[in-house]
Amino acid sequence: MLTYSFENIRSEFLYEHLYHCLREDIQCGKLRSGERLPSKRTFATHLGISTITVEKAYGQLLTEGYIYSRPKRGYYVSDITTRAFPRPRSVRKTVRETEKTPAWFADFTSNQIQADMFPFATWTKVLRDTLADEQSHLMEPVPVWGCLALRQAVSTHLQHFRGMYASPAQIVIGAGTEY
């Protein structure tokens, strides 16, 4: 049975930590193509975490193509040798007791920021400039699959930060469930 430690994960969510551990094991070949993963309930009990945590981690791996699901049979490791996933980087973390925590300008981990630290003046100026410069474009109907520039930005982000290769044509951005 797979075992991972959840001690000292700091600000990372449990499901993210489990997702990263599983993804690294898949990329390194520790988990081989076609290998069956433990059921969500069994794995959660073994690790001492919530079933929802395992479900979220499996869901992310499923979305990114690292695993696939067979109805009523479970989850299996995908064959990633034919796909262009980035190689895992060996990360060496050295923690020194003398190091101080850096003073960040803003901490977005909790989706909150101190009002006195937010650059409202800059935000307002950029908003006004955009409204003034893009008046004609702002009133045009948006294609049903979403703004091309935004889809290109999402595609680039997915490639650089998630190792996913999705063209803008494969991405749909909408404002509701109808999409």
Backbone as a chain_set.jsonl record, in Angstrom:
{"seq": "MLTYSFENIRSEFLYEHLYHCLREDIQCGKLRSGERLPSKRTFATHLGISTITVEKAYGQLLTEGYIYSRPKRGYYVSDITTRAFPRPRSVRKTVRETEKTPAWFADFTSNQIQADMFPFATWTKVLRDTLADEQSHLMEPVPVWGCLALRQAVSTHLQHFRGMYASPAQIVIGAGTEY", "coords": {"N": [[0.858, -1.186, 0.0], [0.521, 2.21, -0.802], [2.254, 4.79, 0.891], [2.355, 7.935, 2.359], [3.787, 10.798, 3.899], [2.256, 13.275, 5.881], [3.252, 15.226, 7.42], [4.663, 18.358, 8.274], [3.87, 19.886, 5.966], [3.289, 22.438, 5.625], [1.894, 25.257, 4.132], [0.522, 23.996, 2.144], [-2.369, 22.373, 0.86], [-3.905, 19.317, 1.99], [-4.851, 17.602, -0.059], [-3.464, 18.617, -2.247], [-0.845, 18.041, -1.555], [-0.916, 15.218, -1.511], [-1.6, 14.794, -4.201], [0.722, 15.856, -5.469], [2.668, 14.058, -4.498], [1.761, 11.571, -5.57], [1.814, 12.209, -8.332], [4.553, 12.668, -8.721], [5.55, 10.102, -8.156], [4.411, 8.711, -10.286], [5.594, 9.992, -12.501], [8.273, 9.416, -12.047], [8.292, 6.724, -12.358], [7.819, 4.988, -10.329], [5.224, 4.256, -9.836], [3.72, 2.3, -12.118], [2.585, 2.164, -15.57], [-0.775, 1.229, -16.052], [-1.008, 0.155, -13.548], [-3.017, -0.493, -10.723], [-4.54, 1.849, -8.618], [-5.062, 2.356, -5.076], [-8.391, 2.039, -3.688], [-10.487, 4.896, -3.094], [-11.625, 5.06, -0.517], [-10.253, 3.041, 0.964], [-7.596, 3.921, 0.693], [-7.747, 6.432, 1.934], [-8.373, 5.696, 4.563], [-6.074, 4.217, 5.195], [-4.086, 6.22, 5.045], [-5.016, 7.944, 6.932], [-6.614, 10.145, 6.423], [-9.196, 12.25, 4.988], [-11.753, 10.892, 2.839], [-12.617, 12.591, 0.877], [-10.375, 14.151, 0.453], [-8.622, 12.368, -0.831], [-10.192, 11.889, -3.063], [-10.196, 14.418, -4.304], [-7.462, 14.671, -4.961], [-7.12, 12.458, -6.701], [-8.93, 13.299, -8.645], [-7.651, 15.577, -9.716], [-5.353, 14.4, -10.803], [-6.585, 12.755, -12.666], [-7.765, 14.649, -14.357], [-5.49, 15.797, -15.462], [-4.456, 13.719, -16.866], [-2.779, 11.771, -15.805], [-3.784, 9.556, -14.564], [-6.409, 7.128, -15.133], [-9.874, 6.237, -15.133], [-11.873, 3.381, -14.498], [-15.16, 2.523, -14.645], [-16.622, 1.335, -11.67], [-14.439, -0.223, -11.155], [-12.128, 1.085, -10.475], [-9.193, 3.217, -10.175], [-6.488, 3.742, -12.418], [-3.026, 3.861, -13.384], [-1.97, 5.955, -15.972], [-0.44, 5.544, -19.235], [2.273, 7.35, -19.583], [4.47, 7.612, -21.141], [4.293, 8.206, -23.81], [3.429, 10.744, -23.827], [4.134, 14.249, -23.526], [5.172, 15.071, -20.809], [6.572, 17.255, -18.372], [9.781, 16.557, -16.978], [10.236, 15.416, -13.64], [11.605, 17.606, -11.291], [14.407, 17.332, -9.231], [14.186, 18.385, -6.097], [15.92, 20.002, -3.704], [15.595, 20.775, -0.47], [16.789, 22.925, 1.848], [16.69, 23.664, 5.123], [17.33, 26.182, 7.248], [17.824, 27.069, 10.584], [18.459, 29.621, 11.204], [17.464, 31.196, 9.228], [15.137, 33.703, 8.406], [11.617, 34.201, 8.112], [10.565, 35.461, 5.035], [9.539, 38.837, 4.497], [6.694, 39.327, 2.993], [5.141, 41.189, 0.373], [2.479, 40.816, -0.174], [0.24, 38.31, 0.868], [-1.311, 35.87, -0.717], [-2.371, 33.419, -0.145], [-4.568, 32.963, 1.469], [-6.583, 34.175, 0.146], [-7.063, 36.745, 0.907], [-6.263, 40.125, 1.607], [-4.581, 42.808, 3.158], [-6.291, 45.842, 3.353], [-4.921, 48.293, 3.323], [-2.602, 47.613, 2.059], [-3.181, 47.046, -0.548], [-2.905, 48.151, -3.895], [-4.911, 50.363, -4.665], [-5.069, 52.794, -6.108], [-3.446, 52.342, -8.372], [-4.811, 50.163, -9.452], [-7.276, 51.378, -10.099], [-6.421, 53.242, -12.026], [-5.423, 51.546, -14.078], [-7.772, 50.212, -14.71], [-9.379, 52.347, -15.653], [-7.795, 53.151, -17.888], [-7.958, 50.828, -19.458], [-10.718, 50.717, -19.977], [-10.961, 53.094, -21.441], [-9.199, 52.72, -23.635], [-10.05, 50.341, -24.825], [-12.713, 50.54, -25.627], [-14.336, 49.981, -27.94], [-13.874, 47.244, -28.304], [-14.809, 46.156, -25.946], [-17.542, 46.186, -26.128], [-18.181, 44.42, -28.084], [-19.605, 41.296, -29.098], [-18.672, 38.371, -27.324], [-16.971, 35.468, -28.404], [-18.583, 32.254, -28.285], [-16.984, 30.319, -27.094], [-15.231, 31.734, -25.569], [-12.95, 34.477, -24.856], [-10.213, 34.849, -27.024], [-7.602, 35.766, -26.321], [-7.57, 35.374, -23.552], [-7.939, 32.592, -23.44], [-5.555, 31.803, -24.653], [-3.743, 32.706, -22.733], [-4.47, 31.071, -20.561], [-3.838, 28.581, -21.644], [-1.042, 28.823, -21.902], [-0.375, 29.136, -19.202], [-1.213, 26.634, -18.145], [0.586, 24.96, -19.449], [3.121, 25.809, -18.512], [2.916, 25.683, -15.687], [1.503, 23.41, -14.937], [2.233, 21.399, -16.606], [0.626, 20.606, -18.651], [-0.462, 20.184, -21.95], [-2.44, 21.969, -23.695], [-4.203, 23.246, -26.343], [-5.368, 26.572, -27.208], [-7.74, 26.181, -28.587], [-8.857, 23.983, -27.39], [-9.808, 24.874, -25.035], [-12.473, 26.142, -23.168], [-14.154, 28.958, -22.091], [-16.507, 30.194, -19.968], [-19.381, 31.933, -18.574], [-21.202, 30.655, -17.059], [-23.195, 27.709, -16.24], [-24.169, 26.766, -18.617], [-22.191, 26.524, -20.512]], "CA": [[0.0, 0.0, 0.0], [1.251, 3.47, -0.873], [2.255, 5.548, 2.139], [2.948, 9.263, 2.254], [3.771, 11.552, 5.151], [1.568, 14.556, 5.81], [3.846, 16.108, 8.412], [5.453, 19.498, 7.778], [3.521, 20.28, 4.596], [3.123, 23.892, 5.722], [0.682, 25.91, 3.627], [-0.08, 23.189, 1.088], [-3.538, 21.606, 1.253], [-3.626, 17.88, 2.039], [-5.065, 16.974, -1.37], [-2.375, 19.048, -3.125], [0.342, 17.275, -1.168], [-1.116, 13.857, -2.002], [-1.523, 14.9, -5.658], [2.138, 16.019, -5.849], [3.361, 12.799, -4.207], [1.361, 10.587, -6.571], [2.311, 12.63, -9.646], [5.997, 12.43, -8.758], [5.75, 8.655, -8.256], [4.043, 8.31, -11.648], [6.6, 10.515, -13.417], [9.548, 8.727, -11.798], [8.152, 5.32, -12.698], [7.542, 4.191, -9.132], [3.915, 3.711, -10.173], [3.837, 1.972, -13.536], [1.405, 2.222, -16.426], [-1.722, 0.143, -15.872], [-1.084, -0.251, -12.141], [-4.251, -0.06, -10.061], [-4.374, 2.627, -7.397], [-5.997, 1.926, -4.027], [-9.692, 2.703, -3.703], [-10.477, 6.146, -2.333], [-11.939, 4.801, 0.893], [-9.152, 2.277, 1.554], [-6.422, 4.791, 0.719], [-7.986, 7.456, 2.953], [-8.257, 5.037, 5.864], [-4.659, 3.871, 5.373], [-3.306, 7.443, 5.271], [-5.59, 8.691, 8.048], [-7.145, 11.409, 5.908], [-10.575, 12.193, 4.504], [-12.0, 10.331, 1.513], [-12.723, 13.732, -0.036], [-9.002, 14.56, 0.136], [-8.136, 11.425, -1.846], [-11.013, 12.12, -4.248], [-9.698, 15.632, -4.974], [-6.146, 14.372, -5.539], [-7.373, 11.601, -7.859], [-9.597, 14.127, -9.648], [-6.649, 16.41, -10.382], [-4.535, 13.499, -11.618], [-7.447, 12.323, -13.762], [-7.894, 15.792, -15.25], [-4.217, 16.034, -16.142], [-4.112, 12.564, -17.683], [-1.835, 10.87, -15.165], [-4.506, 8.334, -14.248], [-7.713, 7.006, -15.784], [-10.85, 5.546, -14.301], [-12.764, 2.379, -15.076], [-16.339, 2.49, -13.776], [-16.792, 0.241, -10.714], [-13.211, -1.023, -11.087], [-11.098, 1.865, -9.802], [-8.305, 4.137, -10.881], [-5.284, 3.105, -12.922], [-1.996, 4.775, -13.857], [-1.934, 6.084, -17.431], [0.857, 5.427, -19.893], [2.712, 8.721, -19.86], [5.707, 7.601, -21.926], [4.041, 8.787, -25.129], [3.012, 12.133, -23.655], [5.238, 15.158, -23.242], [5.101, 15.654, -19.475], [7.885, 17.712, -17.94], [10.431, 15.645, -16.044], [10.232, 15.962, -12.285], [12.853, 18.2, -10.848], [14.755, 16.937, -7.879], [14.23, 19.602, -5.316], [16.582, 19.849, -2.416], [15.217, 21.858, 0.416], [17.628, 23.049, 3.015], [16.062, 24.566, 6.071], [18.239, 26.664, 8.273], [17.111, 27.667, 11.691], [18.777, 31.043, 11.286], [16.73, 31.94, 8.206], [13.899, 34.322, 8.846], [10.552, 34.17, 7.126], [10.61, 36.716, 4.288], [8.41, 39.755, 4.642], [6.053, 39.412, 1.69], [4.293, 42.353, 0.111], [1.095, 40.358, -0.045], [0.082, 36.87, 1.006], [-2.567, 35.534, -1.377], [-2.758, 32.042, 0.138], [-5.883, 32.899, 2.102], [-7.48, 34.999, -0.676], [-7.338, 37.994, 1.596], [-5.141, 41.054, 1.646], [-4.875, 43.981, 3.979], [-6.759, 46.923, 2.483], [-3.909, 49.343, 3.2], [-1.507, 47.11, 1.235], [-3.624, 46.879, -1.926], [-2.683, 49.377, -4.678], [-6.183, 50.787, -5.263], [-4.842, 53.866, -7.087], [-2.945, 51.705, -9.598], [-5.923, 49.359, -9.963], [-8.241, 52.291, -10.703], [-5.809, 53.801, -13.236], [-5.395, 50.499, -15.107], [-9.167, 49.991, -15.092], [-9.782, 53.489, -16.508], [-7.061, 53.06, -19.156], [-8.528, 49.723, -20.234], [-12.035, 51.142, -20.451], [-10.792, 54.136, -22.454], [-8.505, 52.209, -24.819], [-10.7, 49.17, -25.401], [-14.159, 50.763, -25.669], [-15.011, 49.274, -29.032], [-13.756, 45.799, -28.1], [-15.592, 45.742, -24.78], [-18.954, 46.079, -26.477], [-18.362, 43.375, -29.088], [-19.983, 40.011, -28.499], [-17.562, 37.451, -27.101], [-17.262, 34.158, -28.985], [-19.181, 31.348, -27.302], [-15.95, 29.527, -26.411], [-14.449, 32.634, -24.715], [-11.986, 35.412, -25.446], [-9.019, 34.149, -27.493], [-6.424, 36.167, -25.539], [-7.659, 34.708, -22.26], [-7.716, 31.167, -23.654], [-4.119, 31.644, -24.892], [-3.071, 32.877, -21.44], [-4.744, 29.862, -19.786], [-3.052, 27.52, -22.276], [0.355, 29.042, -21.512], [-0.278, 28.852, -17.768], [-1.303, 25.185, -17.955], [1.814, 24.339, -19.93], [4.257, 26.154, -17.668], [2.755, 25.397, -14.271], [0.881, 22.111, -14.694], [2.757, 20.413, -17.525], [-0.451, 20.176, -19.548], [-0.379, 20.795, -23.268], [-3.786, 22.157, -24.229], [-4.229, 24.396, -27.241], [-6.49, 27.453, -26.913], [-8.957, 25.634, -29.194], [-9.391, 22.971, -26.493], [-10.225, 25.533, -23.802], [-13.732, 26.877, -23.249], [-14.347, 29.797, -20.914], [-17.87, 30.704, -19.96], [-19.816, 32.608, -17.359], [-22.28, 29.913, -16.406], [-23.206, 26.26, -16.439], [-24.589, 26.431, -19.98], [-21.033, 26.235, -21.321]], "C": [[0.893, 1.234, 0.0], [1.142, 4.214, 0.45], [2.981, 6.857, 1.923], [2.813, 9.967, 3.589], [3.091, 12.9, 4.942], [2.079, 15.517, 6.882], [4.65, 17.191, 7.708], [5.134, 19.865, 6.332], [3.222, 21.764, 4.507], [1.821, 24.387, 5.127], [-0.035, 25.115, 2.545], [-1.298, 22.438, 1.639], [-3.186, 20.12, 1.209], [-3.778, 17.24, 0.668], [-3.978, 17.376, -2.354], [-1.111, 18.253, -2.835], [0.241, 15.844, -1.698], [-1.008, 13.819, -3.526], [-0.067, 14.986, -6.117], [2.927, 14.728, -5.611], [3.045, 11.743, -5.261], [1.903, 10.93, -7.952], [3.806, 12.365, -9.773], [6.298, 10.937, -8.889], [5.408, 8.136, -9.653], [5.126, 8.748, -12.624], [7.937, 9.797, -13.262], [9.489, 7.244, -12.144], [7.937, 4.414, -11.501], [6.164, 3.528, -9.254], [3.906, 3.511, -11.685], [2.489, 2.028, -14.265], [0.525, 0.991, -16.22], [-1.875, -0.319, -14.434], [-2.324, 0.338, -11.488], [-3.904, 0.699, -8.787], [-5.367, 2.138, -6.345], [-7.324, 2.668, -4.152], [-9.625, 3.942, -2.818], [-10.663, 5.885, -0.844], [-10.794, 4.068, 1.599], [-7.909, 3.15, 1.721], [-6.564, 5.849, 1.811], [-7.828, 6.861, 4.35], [-6.802, 4.726, 6.178], [-3.819, 5.104, 5.719], [-3.816, 8.259, 6.452], [-6.096, 10.064, 7.642], [-8.569, 11.19, 5.413], [-10.651, 11.566, 3.111], [-12.077, 11.443, 0.473], [-11.338, 14.218, -0.46], [-8.437, 13.671, -0.966], [-8.892, 11.651, -3.153], [-10.525, 13.346, -5.021], [-8.352, 15.385, -5.641], [-6.3, 13.501, -6.785], [-8.021, 12.404, -8.99], [-8.622, 14.987, -10.423], [-5.763, 15.56, -11.287], [-5.303, 13.015, -12.844], [-7.569, 13.419, -14.814], [-6.634, 16.001, -16.076], [-3.722, 14.826, -16.926], [-3.102, 11.611, -17.066], [-2.487, 9.533, -14.797], [-5.791, 8.286, -15.072], [-8.601, 6.143, -14.897], [-11.6, 4.512, -15.119], [-13.953, 2.27, -14.133], [-16.435, 1.193, -12.969], [-15.575, -0.674, -10.621], [-12.073, -0.249, -10.433], [-10.306, 2.765, -10.718], [-7.012, 3.424, -11.233], [-4.321, 4.169, -13.437], [-1.975, 4.759, -15.383], [-0.523, 5.865, -17.957], [1.294, 6.822, -20.291], [3.978, 8.766, -20.693], [5.512, 8.246, -23.289], [3.638, 10.249, -25.045], [4.204, 12.968, -23.24], [5.049, 15.838, -21.895], [6.491, 16.166, -19.107], [8.473, 16.724, -16.938], [10.41, 16.255, -14.649], [11.604, 16.488, -11.91], [13.162, 17.684, -9.458], [14.983, 18.223, -7.087], [14.873, 19.297, -3.982], [16.228, 21.045, -1.573], [16.133, 21.831, 1.632], [16.999, 24.081, 3.923], [17.087, 24.921, 7.13], [17.439, 27.339, 9.368], [17.349, 29.164, 11.772], [18.03, 31.875, 10.255], [15.439, 32.494, 8.783], [12.866, 34.199, 7.734], [10.565, 35.493, 6.374], [9.357, 37.55, 4.52], [7.816, 39.962, 3.257], [5.243, 40.682, 1.579], [2.838, 41.98, 0.311], [1.093, 38.845, 0.036], [-1.29, 36.495, 0.454], [-3.035, 34.112, -1.065], [-4.135, 31.95, 0.757], [-6.927, 33.713, 1.337], [-7.892, 36.286, 0.019], [-6.075, 38.836, 1.584], [-5.554, 42.233, 2.505], [-5.212, 45.135, 3.047], [-5.702, 48.008, 2.3], [-2.72, 48.911, 2.348], [-1.894, 46.991, -0.243], [-3.476, 48.19, -2.695], [-3.952, 49.832, -5.417], [-5.992, 51.86, -6.329], [-4.376, 53.282, -8.422], [-4.055, 50.898, -10.261], [-6.923, 50.247, -10.706], [-7.702, 52.863, -12.007], [-5.811, 52.772, -14.37], [-6.81, 50.225, -15.612], [-9.666, 51.101, -16.018], [-9.112, 53.424, -17.873], [-7.64, 51.97, -20.053], [-9.885, 50.105, -20.802], [-11.926, 52.191, -21.553], [-10.206, 53.575, -23.753], [-9.267, 51.102, -25.543], [-12.218, 49.318, -25.519], [-14.858, 49.946, -26.737], [-14.985, 47.76, -28.83], [-14.619, 45.311, -26.94], [-17.068, 45.557, -25.1], [-19.233, 45.03, -27.554], [-18.799, 42.082, -28.411], [-18.763, 39.09, -28.407], [-17.912, 36.116, -27.745], [-17.759, 33.201, -27.896], [-18.147, 30.53, -26.532], [-15.03, 30.398, -25.569], [-13.456, 33.468, -25.499], [-10.687, 34.679, -25.793], [-7.796, 34.496, -26.649], [-6.415, 35.48, -24.176], [-7.399, 33.211, -22.401], [-6.235, 30.877, -23.928], [-3.341, 31.76, -23.582], [-3.27, 31.633, -20.567], [-3.915, 28.7, -20.331], [-1.581, 27.62, -21.871], [0.562, 28.711, -20.04], [-0.299, 27.345, -17.512], [-0.02, 24.487, -18.373], [2.965, 24.583, -18.966], [4.123, 25.66, -16.236], [2.131, 24.046, -13.964], [1.408, 21.023, -15.622], [1.721, 19.871, -18.486], [-0.304, 20.911, -20.875], [-1.779, 20.831, -23.867], [-3.766, 23.392, -25.109], [-5.412, 25.288, -26.86], [-7.813, 26.941, -27.499], [-9.615, 24.569, -28.31], [-9.949, 23.568, -25.202], [-11.499, 26.327, -24.052], [-13.891, 27.661, -21.954], [-15.737, 30.402, -21.009], [-18.229, 31.292, -18.613], [-20.923, 31.858, -16.644], [-22.232, 28.449, -16.735], [-23.585, 25.854, -17.853], [-23.392, 26.075, -20.867], [-20.536, 24.831, -21.063]], "O": [[1.894, 1.291, 0.714], [0.072, 4.266, 1.056], [4.083, 6.89, 1.374], [1.845, 9.757, 4.321], [3.329, 13.578, 3.942], [1.417, 16.502, 7.209], [5.248, 16.948, 6.66], [6.048, 20.13, 5.551], [2.933, 22.282, 3.428], [0.747, 23.98, 5.57], [-1.097, 25.528, 2.078], [-1.259, 21.927, 2.758], [-2.281, 19.711, 0.48], [-2.944, 16.43, 0.264], [-3.599, 16.578, -3.211], [-0.396, 17.843, -3.75], [1.199, 15.32, -2.267], [-0.392, 12.909, -4.08], [0.338, 14.279, -7.04], [3.762, 14.35, -6.434], [3.95, 11.094, -5.785], [2.394, 10.055, -8.666], [4.271, 11.892, -10.81], [7.19, 10.545, -9.641], [6.058, 7.213, -10.145], [5.537, 7.968, -13.482], [8.652, 9.595, -14.243], [10.524, 6.582, -12.216], [7.879, 3.194, -11.65], [5.969, 2.389, -8.83], [4.071, 4.469, -12.44], [1.421, 1.95, -13.658], [1.01, -0.141, -16.214], [-2.774, -1.102, -14.127], [-2.643, 1.512, -11.673], [-3.084, 0.254, -7.984], [-6.402, 1.566, -6.689], [-7.373, 3.788, -4.661], [-8.804, 4.021, -1.904], [-9.937, 6.432, -0.014], [-10.411, 4.438, 2.71], [-7.254, 3.121, 2.762], [-5.607, 6.128, 2.533], [-7.209, 7.474, 5.219], [-6.346, 4.946, 7.3], [-2.945, 5.041, 6.583], [-3.13, 9.165, 6.924], [-6.019, 11.022, 8.41], [-9.075, 10.068, 5.424], [-9.727, 11.698, 2.308], [-11.657, 11.266, -0.671], [-11.149, 14.646, -1.598], [-7.842, 14.165, -1.924], [-8.297, 11.61, -4.229], [-10.448, 13.318, -6.249], [-8.123, 15.838, -6.762], [-5.678, 13.774, -7.812], [-7.693, 12.207, -10.16], [-8.737, 15.121, -11.641], [-5.457, 15.959, -12.411], [-4.736, 12.882, -13.929], [-7.486, 13.153, -16.014], [-6.709, 16.343, -17.257], [-2.683, 14.897, -17.582], [-2.613, 10.716, -17.755], [-1.813, 8.505, -14.73], [-6.206, 9.296, -15.641], [-8.122, 5.417, -14.026], [-11.923, 4.738, -16.285], [-13.784, 1.961, -12.953], [-16.341, 0.097, -13.521], [-15.663, -1.773, -10.074], [-11.148, -0.855, -9.891], [-10.683, 3.036, -11.858], [-6.502, 2.612, -10.462], [-4.74, 5.242, -13.871], [-1.963, 3.698, -16.007], [0.457, 5.985, -17.222], [0.751, 7.408, -21.227], [4.515, 9.847, -20.935], [6.462, 8.778, -23.864], [3.516, 10.922, -26.068], [5.169, 12.455, -22.672], [4.795, 17.041, -21.835], [7.49, 15.562, -19.499], [7.745, 16.127, -16.144], [10.55, 17.468, -14.494], [12.628, 15.865, -12.192], [12.277, 17.608, -8.605], [15.866, 19.023, -7.394], [14.414, 18.435, -3.232], [16.528, 22.186, -1.924], [16.226, 20.83, 2.342], [16.801, 25.233, 3.535], [17.632, 24.054, 7.812], [16.498, 28.087, 9.103], [16.54, 29.897, 12.341], [17.957, 33.098, 10.37], [14.746, 31.827, 9.551], [13.213, 34.105, 6.557], [10.574, 36.551, 7.002], [8.263, 37.021, 4.713], [8.376, 40.693, 2.44], [4.722, 41.189, 2.572], [2.063, 42.738, 0.895], [1.863, 38.178, -0.654], [-2.312, 36.769, 1.083], [-4.004, 33.644, -1.663], [-4.813, 30.938, 0.581], [-8.036, 33.917, 1.832], [-8.954, 36.842, -0.261], [-4.96, 38.314, 1.553], [-6.727, 42.601, 2.566], [-4.506, 45.379, 2.069], [-5.602, 48.586, 1.218], [-1.911, 49.75, 1.952], [-1.019, 46.851, -1.098], [-3.881, 49.24, -2.197], [-4.05, 49.701, -6.637], [-6.68, 51.842, -7.35], [-4.859, 53.685, -9.48], [-4.222, 50.943, -11.48], [-7.363, 49.912, -11.806], [-8.436, 52.963, -12.99], [-6.166, 53.101, -15.502], [-7.017, 50.029, -16.81], [-10.296, 50.83, -17.04], [-9.766, 53.616, -18.898], [-7.795, 52.164, -21.258], [-10.17, 49.846, -21.971], [-12.715, 52.178, -22.498], [-10.665, 53.918, -24.842], [-9.132, 50.952, -26.757], [-12.934, 48.317, -25.512], [-15.863, 49.29, -26.464], [-15.956, 47.072, -29.146], [-15.104, 44.18, -26.956], [-17.766, 44.83, -24.391], [-20.389, 44.781, -27.896], [-18.406, 41.807, -27.277], [-17.933, 39.05, -29.315], [-19.055, 35.673, -27.639], [-17.39, 33.332, -26.729], [-18.423, 30.093, -25.415], [-14.132, 29.873, -24.911], [-13.166, 33.188, -26.662], [-10.127, 33.973, -24.955], [-7.025, 33.604, -26.296], [-5.363, 35.053, -23.702], [-6.711, 32.624, -21.566], [-5.711, 29.848, -23.501], [-2.396, 31.007, -23.346], [-2.333, 31.191, -19.903], [-3.353, 27.922, -19.56], [-0.954, 26.615, -21.536], [1.553, 28.081, -19.672], [0.516, 26.838, -16.74], [0.413, 23.532, -17.727], [3.707, 23.656, -18.64], [5.115, 25.258, -15.629], [2.222, 23.577, -12.829], [1.072, 19.851, -15.452], [1.906, 18.804, -19.071], [-0.052, 22.115, -20.906], [-2.242, 19.86, -24.465], [-3.357, 24.466, -24.669], [-6.366, 24.808, -26.249], [-8.883, 27.236, -26.966], [-10.802, 24.285, -28.466], [-10.5, 22.847, -24.371], [-11.596, 27.085, -25.017], [-13.779, 27.106, -20.861], [-16.092, 31.037, -22.003], [-17.484, 31.168, -17.641], [-21.522, 32.388, -15.708], [-21.326, 27.991, -17.433], [-23.346, 24.714, -18.251], [-23.563, 25.39, -21.875], [-19.551, 24.405, -21.665]]}, "num_chains": 1, "name": "protein.A"}
